[in-house]
Amino acid sequence: MGGFNLQQMMSQAKQQYETLQKKMEQTIVEASSGGGTVTVKMDGRKQLLSVKIDPEAVKSGDVEMLQDLVTAAVNEAARKVDEAMQSTMGGMLSGLGLRL
């Protein structure tokens, strides 16, 4: 009887994993820095989808500032992905009777 429950739990875990993979592919976050000077989009797998830079930022010629803004926007997007995935995983684990 105990083996059946373990097998059922493993099956549920596999389904949850597949659901999480789909969620990661479908999750898109957007983050910006410099008051919108740089905006990036990233998916739940932390793949950078797009980078938009305000043309005015390029005109200033301050490459170091622009690099910092891109870095900040990418890091913020990654943080948002982590939050979204943690929330999703927390819900899935509680469905299995587990806690983070």
Secondary structure, 3 states (H helix, E strand, C coil): CHHHHHHHHHHHHHHHHHHHHHHHHHCEEEEEECCCCEEEEEECCCCEEEEEECHHHHHCCCHHHHHHHHHHHHHHHHHHHHHHHHHHHHHHHHHCCCCC
